[in-house]
């Protein structure tokens, strides 16, 4: 298993470690619910250094990024980031990812840990332009400092005015006397905060400084478990669960990152345009259980007669709502908000309701 630069610190902190995407990663420290509520109410820190970072450079960098992306990177100005996905040429998704624009000839793509090799090979196969590609995944550490107190905590460690960094923009500056840190107003929790990219050798220094600065706010380390429940409460897709190589961005409710403007050509453009115009047979929807129960990935979604109309792709108990919540693909005719559905938990059909996202 690969180790992040902070592996020893996680073990010292008493984290429960698991294998994830080929890495040994912390799944929880003080408990998933405790960490989840710390992020919602104050601040928490996630080591997400297992994520992949690719640099696309040179005069044809934008041509390549434009081709592989469902979103439109031509609108990005230096200092802006964008959420997107890579269509796979067969109507599915290679991965969802972030695009960082440093200049018209320099982009950083941040991809999911489990897809690093697959994504790299896919992008390489589409690089008919001769754009320069560089895989820096093993050299970069990434901390997500999330929660309503994140700005206040990190401001103690930098002269960069963090309140000026708007959502989905970034600056490169000094944090905790470490230079050239990419300070990005992004994150997958919906609780606000920043993601910090820097060289592995600075990882312990930055981690320790953040926890010292956040002591008065009871800042907590958080693991993959809380990261999953936090993103689920916001209705954010998780690759491998809610989106994969057999789901289209239109079905997944990602039409907002599928842009057809300016006649831009990209992988699967015509197919996705057809889906948008002619409609789809199933949709990814959120649901809330009306009785006690925990919906799990793979559970059947059924109608009042007990016939299967879909399948759960993600599910858990919401620590904020204290109810069972989940995402799943359902047949279009059952996808209207407030539609009654049932989740087959073992041999019992638990009533649920289709709701608008986010859950909170």
C-alpha positions in Angstrom: 0.0 0.0 0.0 1.1 3.5 -0.7 1.4 5.9 2.3 0.7 9.7 2.4 3.4 11.9 3.9 1.1 12.2 7.0 0.7 8.4 7.6 2.7 8.4 10.9 0.7 11.4 12.3 -2.6 9.6 11.6 -1.4 6.6 13.5 -0.2 8.7 16.4 -3.6 10.4 16.5 -5.2 7.0 16.9 -6.9 6.9 13.5 -8.5 3.7 12.3 -6.6 3.0 9.1 -8.0 1.2 6.0 -6.9 0.4 2.5 -8.5 2.9 0.0 -7.5 3.3 -3.7 -4.2 1.6 -3.0 -3.4 3.9 -0.1 -3.4 3.3 3.7 -5.9 6.0 4.8 -7.6 7.2 8.0 -11.3 6.3 7.9 -12.0 7.8 11.4 -10.4 9.3 14.5 -12.9 10.3 17.2 -15.9 8.8 15.3 -17.6 9.6 12.0 -20.5 11.5 13.6 -18.2 13.6 15.9 -15.9 14.5 13.0 -18.9 15.2 10.7 -20.5 17.7 13.2 -17.1 19.3 13.9 -16.8 20.2 10.1 -20.5 21.4 10.0 -20.2 23.5 13.1 -16.5 24.5 13.4 -13.6 23.0 11.4 -12.0 19.7 10.4 -8.9 18.7 8.4 -8.8 15.9 5.9 -5.6 14.4 4.5 -6.7 13.8 0.9 -3.1 13.5 -0.5 -4.1 10.3 -2.3 -5.9 12.4 -5.0 -4.1 12.7 -8.3 -2.6 15.8 -9.8 -1.8 16.1 -13.5 -0.2 19.2 -15.2 -1.2 19.9 -18.8 1.1 22.5 -20.3 2.2 24.2 -23.5 0.5 26.0 -26.4 -2.0 23.2 -26.9 -2.8 22.6 -23.3 -6.3 24.2 -23.6 -7.0 22.1 -26.8 -6.5 18.9 -24.8 -8.4 20.0 -21.7 -11.3 21.2 -23.9 -11.6 17.9 -25.6 -11.7 15.7 -22.5 -14.0 17.9 -20.4 -17.8 18.0 -20.3 -17.5 21.5 -18.9 -16.2 24.5 -20.8 -12.6 25.4 -19.7 -12.4 28.2 -22.3 -14.2 30.5 -19.9 -11.6 30.1 -17.1 -9.3 33.0 -16.3 -6.0 32.4 -14.4 -6.9 31.8 -10.7 -10.2 30.1 -11.4 -11.1 26.5 -10.9 -13.9 24.4 -12.4 -15.7 21.1 -11.6 -16.1 18.8 -14.6 -16.2 15.2 -15.8 -14.5 13.2 -18.5 -17.0 11.5 -20.9 -15.6 8.1 -22.0 -16.8 8.0 -25.6 -19.4 5.4 -24.8 -21.9 7.6 -22.9 -20.4 7.0 -19.5 -17.9 8.9 -17.3 -14.1 8.2 -17.0 -14.0 10.3 -13.8 -15.1 13.6 -12.3 -12.3 16.1 -11.7 -11.3 19.7 -11.0 -9.6 21.9 -13.5 -7.3 24.7 -12.2 -6.3 27.4 -14.7 -2.9 29.0 -14.0 -2.5 30.5 -17.5 -3.9 29.7 -21.0 -0.9 27.3 -21.3 -0.9 25.7 -17.9 -3.6 23.7 -16.2 -3.7 21.4 -13.2 -6.3 18.5 -13.2 -7.2 16.9 -9.9 -8.6 13.4 -10.2 -9.8 10.7 -7.9 -7.2 8.5 -6.3 -8.7 5.2 -7.5 -8.7 6.5 -11.1 -5.2 8.0 -11.4 -3.8 5.4 -13.9 -7.0 5.0 -15.8 -7.4 8.8 -16.2 -3.8 9.3 -17.2 -4.1 6.7 -19.9 -7.4 8.1 -21.1 -6.0 11.7 -21.4 -2.9 10.5 -23.1 -5.0 8.6 -25.6 -6.9 11.8 -26.4 -3.7 14.0 -26.7 -3.6 14.4 -30.5 -2.4 17.9 -29.9 1.0 17.2 -28.4 0.2 19.0 -25.2 2.8 18.5 -22.4 1.6 16.1 -19.7 3.1 15.6 -16.2 1.9 13.4 -13.4 2.7 14.9 -10.1 0.4 12.8 -8.0 3.2 11.2 -5.8 4.9 14.6 -5.1 1.9 16.7 -3.9 0.2 16.6 -0.5 -3.4 17.9 -0.2 -5.2 19.0 2.9 -8.8 20.0 3.0 -9.5 22.4 5.8 -13.3 22.5 5.9 -16.0 24.2 8.0 -17.3 27.7 9.0 -14.2 28.5 11.1 -11.7 27.4 8.4 -11.0 30.9 7.1 -10.4 32.3 10.6 -8.0 29.5 11.4 -6.0 29.6 8.2 -5.8 33.4 8.2 -3.5 33.2 11.3 -1.0 31.4 9.0 -0.9 33.6 5.9 -0.8 37.2 4.7 -3.0 36.2 1.8 -6.4 37.8 2.4 -8.5 34.6 2.4 -11.8 36.3 2.4 -11.0 37.6 -1.1 -10.6 34.1 -2.5 -14.1 33.4 -3.8 -15.6 29.9 -4.2 -13.9 28.0 -7.0 -11.0 30.5 -7.2 -7.4 30.0 -5.9 -4.2 31.8 -5.1 -0.6 30.7 -4.7 0.9 32.0 -1.5 2.6 31.2 1.8 0.9 29.2 4.6 2.8 28.5 7.9 6.0 29.9 6.3 5.7 27.4 3.5 5.9 29.0 0.1 4.1 28.2 -3.2 1.1 26.6 -1.5 -2.0 26.5 -3.8 -4.8 27.9 -1.6 -8.1 26.9 -3.2 -11.6 27.8 -2.1 -12.9 24.3 -2.9 -13.9 21.2 -1.0 -16.4 18.4 -1.1 -18.2 18.9 2.2 -20.5 21.9 1.5 -19.3 23.4 4.8 -16.9 26.0 3.2 -13.2 26.2 3.6 -10.0 25.6 1.6 -7.9 22.9 0.0 -4.2 23.3 0.2 -1.7 21.8 -2.2 2.0 21.7 -1.4 5.1 19.5 -1.6 5.2 16.4 0.5 8.2 17.5 2.5 6.1 20.3 4.1 3.2 18.1 5.1 3.9 17.7 8.9 4.8 21.3 9.3 1.6 22.5 7.6 -0.6 20.0 9.5 0.9 20.9 12.9 0.5 24.6 12.2 -3.1 24.3 11.3 -4.0 22.3 14.4 -2.1 24.8 16.6 -4.0 27.7 15.0 -7.3 25.9 15.3 -7.0 24.8 18.9 -9.3 27.5 20.2 -12.0 26.3 17.8 -11.6 22.6 18.7 -10.5 21.7 15.2 -10.5 18.0 14.6 -8.8 15.6 12.2 -11.4 13.9 10.0 -11.3 10.7 8.0 -12.8 9.2 4.9 -16.0 8.2 6.8 -17.0 11.8 7.6 -15.9 12.9 4.2 -18.4 10.5 2.7 -21.3 11.5 5.0 -20.6 15.2 4.5 -20.6 14.9 0.7 -23.8 12.7 0.8 -25.7 15.3 2.8 -24.9 17.8 0.0 -25.9 15.3 -2.7 -22.5 15.4 -4.2 -21.7 12.4 -6.5 -19.0 9.9 -5.6 -17.2 8.2 -8.4 -17.7 4.4 -8.3 -21.0 4.8 -6.5 -23.2 7.5 -8.1 -21.3 7.9 -11.3 -19.2 5.5 -13.3 -18.3 4.3 -16.8 -22.0 3.3 -17.4 -23.7 6.5 -16.2 -24.0 9.7 -18.3 -23.6 13.1 -16.8 -27.1 14.0 -17.9 -28.6 11.0 -16.0 -26.5 11.9 -13.0 -27.9 15.5 -12.8 -24.6 16.9 -14.0 -26.1 18.8 -17.0 -24.9 21.9 -15.3 -21.3 20.9 -16.0 -22.1 19.7 -19.5 -21.7 22.7 -21.8 -22.5 22.8 -25.5 -21.8 26.6 -26.0 -19.6 28.1 -28.7 -19.9 24.9 -30.8 -17.1 23.4 -28.6 -16.3 19.9 -29.7 -15.6 17.4 -26.9 -15.8 13.6 -26.3 -19.5 12.4 -26.5 -20.8 15.9 -27.4 -23.4 14.6 -29.9 -24.7 11.8 -27.6 -25.0 14.0 -24.6 -26.7 16.7 -26.7 -29.2 14.0 -27.8 -29.9 12.9 -24.2 -30.4 16.5 -23.2 -32.9 17.1 -26.0 -34.7 13.8 -26.2 -34.7 13.0 -22.5 -33.5 10.0 -20.4 -35.1 6.9 -18.9 -33.7 7.2 -15.4 -32.4 10.0 -13.1 -30.1 10.2 -10.1 -32.3 11.4 -7.2 -32.0 11.9 -3.5 -34.4 10.3 -1.1 -35.2 10.4 2.7 -36.5 7.4 4.6 -39.7 8.0 6.5 -39.0 5.2 9.0 -35.8 4.0 10.8 -33.3 2.2 8.5 -30.0 2.6 6.8 -30.1 2.5 2.9 -27.0 0.9 1.5 -25.4 0.8 -2.0 -27.1 -1.9 -4.1 -30.4 -1.9 -2.2 -33.4 -2.0 -4.5 -35.7 1.0 -4.9 -39.3 -0.3 -5.5 -42.8 1.1 -6.1 -46.0 0.6 -4.1 -46.5 -2.8 -5.8 -42.9 -3.9 -4.8 -41.6 -3.8 -8.4 -38.0 -2.6 -8.8 -37.8 0.9 -10.2 -34.2 1.7 -9.3 -31.2 1.1 -7.1 -29.5 2.9 -4.3 -26.0 4.1 -5.2 -25.1 5.8 -1.9 -26.8 5.8 1.5 -26.2 6.5 5.2 -27.7 8.1 8.3 -27.4 11.8 8.1 -25.7 13.1 11.3 -27.5 16.4 10.9 -31.0 15.1 10.1 -30.7 11.9 12.1 -32.6 10.1 9.3 -31.7 7.6 6.6 -30.8 9.4 3.3 -29.5 8.2 0.0 -28.9 8.7 -3.7 -30.1 6.3 -6.4 -31.1 6.0 -10.0 -34.9 5.8 -10.4 -37.1 5.4 -13.5 -38.0 8.8 -14.9 -41.7 8.4 -14.0 -40.9 8.0 -10.3 -38.3 10.9 -10.3 -40.6 13.9 -9.5 -39.9 15.5 -6.1 -42.2 14.3 -3.3 -42.8 11.0 -5.2 -43.3 8.1 -2.8 -40.8 5.2 -3.2 -39.7 2.3 -1.0 -36.2 1.0 -0.2 -35.9 -2.7 0.1 -33.9 -3.2 3.3 -33.4 -6.9 3.8 -37.0 -8.3 3.5 -38.7 -5.1 4.5 -39.8 -2.2 2.2 -39.2 1.0 4.0 -41.2 4.1 2.8 -39.2 7.0 1.5 -39.7 10.2 -0.5 -37.8 11.7 -3.4 -36.4 15.1 -2.4 -34.6 18.0 -3.9 -30.8 18.1 -3.2 -29.0 19.1 -1.0 -30.5 17.2 1.9 -29.6 20.0 4.4 
